[in-house]
Amino acid sequence: MPGFCEICGKEAIKGHQIIRRGAAKRRGGAGRKITGKSIRRQLPNLQTVKVVIGGTPRRITVCTSCLKAGKVQKLQNSARA
């Protein structure tokens, strides 16, 4: 499964989780100090859906914002008897 949306290309972005200590100056402290930064990844909400592409059904990975925007139409399963 690819780690990106096959419609819009949305993928994981890099960010930091910052650890602070100390009281803020406005609360009478000496100020907030950063004591650590760890790298984290923010992942998109990806779903695997069946769609028809070129007349053949395929499974592709799509972000939920593309699904909600109607950029891709899910394949409707026929009722099984």
Short mmCIF file of the C-alpha atoms (twelve columns), coordinates in Angstrom:
data_MODEL
# 
_entry.id   MODEL 
# 
loop_
_atom_site.group_PDB 
_atom_site.id 
_atom_site.type_symbol 
_atom_site.label_atom_id 
_atom_site.label_alt_id 
_atom_site.label_comp_id 
_atom_site.label_asym_id 
_atom_site.label_seq_id 
_atom_site.Cartn_x 
_atom_site.Cartn_y 
_atom_site.Cartn_z 
_atom_site.pdbx_PDB_model_num 
ATOM 1  C CA . MET A 1  0.000   0.000   0.000   1 
ATOM 2  C CA . PRO A 2  1.505   3.329   -0.974  1 
ATOM 3  C CA . GLY A 3  1.894   5.946   1.729   1 
ATOM 4  C CA . PHE A 4  0.305   8.686   -0.365  1 
ATOM 5  C CA . CYS A 5  -3.030  9.509   -1.965  1 
ATOM 6  C CA . GLU A 6  -3.123  8.349   -5.569  1 
ATOM 7  C CA . ILE A 7  -5.485  11.193  -6.532  1 
ATOM 8  C CA . CYS A 8  -3.959  14.341  -4.988  1 
ATOM 9  C CA . GLY A 9  -0.522  13.053  -3.897  1 
ATOM 10 C CA . LYS A 10 -0.979  13.913  -0.205  1 
ATOM 11 C CA . GLU A 11 1.663   12.190  1.933   1 
ATOM 12 C CA . ALA A 12 3.151   12.259  5.421   1 
ATOM 13 C CA . ILE A 13 4.715   15.507  6.624   1 
ATOM 14 C CA . LYS A 14 7.481   15.955  9.158   1 
ATOM 15 C CA . GLY A 15 6.957   17.895  12.343  1 
ATOM 16 C CA . HIS A 16 8.384   18.285  15.832  1 
ATOM 17 C CA . GLN A 17 7.035   17.541  19.263  1 
ATOM 18 C CA . ILE A 18 8.489   20.184  21.591  1 
ATOM 19 C CA . ILE A 19 8.920   19.574  25.321  1 
ATOM 20 C CA . ARG A 20 8.948   22.713  27.490  1 
ATOM 21 C CA . ARG A 21 9.445   23.385  31.173  1 
ATOM 22 C CA . GLY A 22 9.159   26.416  33.435  1 
ATOM 23 C CA . ALA A 23 6.432   28.954  34.108  1 
ATOM 24 C CA . ALA A 24 5.543   31.700  31.641  1 
ATOM 25 C CA . LYS A 25 6.829   35.214  32.375  1 
ATOM 26 C CA . ARG A 26 3.294   36.575  32.577  1 
ATOM 27 C CA . ARG A 27 2.647   34.126  35.403  1 
ATOM 28 C CA . GLY A 28 5.697   35.281  37.354  1 
ATOM 29 C CA . GLY A 29 8.175   32.695  36.086  1 
ATOM 30 C CA . ALA A 30 11.547  32.990  34.380  1 
ATOM 31 C CA . GLY A 31 10.085  31.982  30.992  1 
ATOM 32 C CA . ARG A 32 9.457   28.771  29.108  1 
ATOM 33 C CA . LYS A 33 12.538  26.793  28.075  1 
ATOM 34 C CA . ILE A 34 12.638  24.120  25.365  1 
ATOM 35 C CA . THR A 35 14.231  20.985  26.777  1 
ATOM 36 C CA . GLY A 36 13.726  18.582  23.898  1 
ATOM 37 C CA . LYS A 37 12.543  18.262  20.308  1 
ATOM 38 C CA . SER A 38 11.626  14.894  18.846  1 
ATOM 39 C CA . ILE A 39 10.749  14.363  15.198  1 
ATOM 40 C CA . ARG A 40 7.277   13.009  14.446  1 
ATOM 41 C CA . ARG A 41 5.295   12.251  11.304  1 
ATOM 42 C CA . GLN A 42 1.772   13.473  10.626  1 
ATOM 43 C CA . LEU A 43 0.055   10.902  8.432   1 
ATOM 44 C CA . PRO A 44 -2.908  11.556  6.110   1 
ATOM 45 C CA . ASN A 45 -6.125  9.589   6.617   1 
ATOM 46 C CA . LEU A 46 -5.769  7.083   3.785   1 
ATOM 47 C CA . GLN A 47 -8.424  4.544   2.829   1 
ATOM 48 C CA . THR A 48 -8.237  1.672   0.349   1 
ATOM 49 C CA . VAL A 49 -11.245 1.786   -1.996  1 
ATOM 50 C CA . LYS A 50 -12.353 -0.123  -5.071  1 
ATOM 51 C CA . VAL A 51 -12.855 2.060   -8.149  1 
ATOM 52 C CA . VAL A 52 -13.293 1.459   -11.868 1 
ATOM 53 C CA . ILE A 53 -10.370 2.788   -13.904 1 
ATOM 54 C CA . GLY A 54 -10.342 2.186   -17.639 1 
ATOM 55 C CA . GLY A 55 -13.195 -0.301  -17.387 1 
ATOM 56 C CA . THR A 56 -11.453 -2.552  -14.857 1 
ATOM 57 C CA . PRO A 57 -12.035 -2.531  -11.082 1 
ATOM 58 C CA . ARG A 58 -8.922  -1.676  -9.053  1 
ATOM 59 C CA . ARG A 59 -8.033  -0.995  -5.449  1 
ATOM 60 C CA . ILE A 60 -6.365  2.376   -4.886  1 
ATOM 61 C CA . THR A 61 -5.320  4.342   -1.821  1 
ATOM 62 C CA . VAL A 62 -7.213  7.629   -1.444  1 
ATOM 63 C CA . CYS A 63 -7.286  10.271  1.300   1 
ATOM 64 C CA . THR A 64 -10.633 10.972  2.931   1 
ATOM 65 C CA . SER A 65 -10.656 14.584  1.753   1 
ATOM 66 C CA . CYS A 66 -10.682 13.351  -1.881  1 
ATOM 67 C CA . LEU A 67 -13.498 10.923  -1.044  1 
ATOM 68 C CA . LYS A 68 -15.579 13.661  0.587   1 
ATOM 69 C CA . ALA A 69 -14.919 16.068  -2.294  1 
ATOM 70 C CA . GLY A 70 -16.219 13.478  -4.772  1 
ATOM 71 C CA . LYS A 71 -12.988 13.273  -6.750  1 
ATOM 72 C CA . VAL A 72 -13.332 9.494   -6.811  1 
ATOM 73 C CA . GLN A 73 -16.476 7.342   -6.891  1 
ATOM 74 C CA . LYS A 74 -16.524 4.077   -4.944  1 
ATOM 75 C CA . LEU A 75 -17.478 0.911   -6.785  1 
ATOM 76 C CA . GLN A 76 -20.929 -0.217  -5.643  1 
ATOM 77 C CA . ASN A 77 -21.116 -3.931  -4.830  1 
ATOM 78 C CA . SER A 78 -24.123 -5.744  -6.243  1 
ATOM 79 C CA . ALA A 79 -26.461 -7.339  -3.690  1 
ATOM 80 C CA . ARG A 80 -25.537 -10.959 -3.063  1 
ATOM 81 C CA . ALA A 81 -28.360 -13.487 -2.885  1 
# 
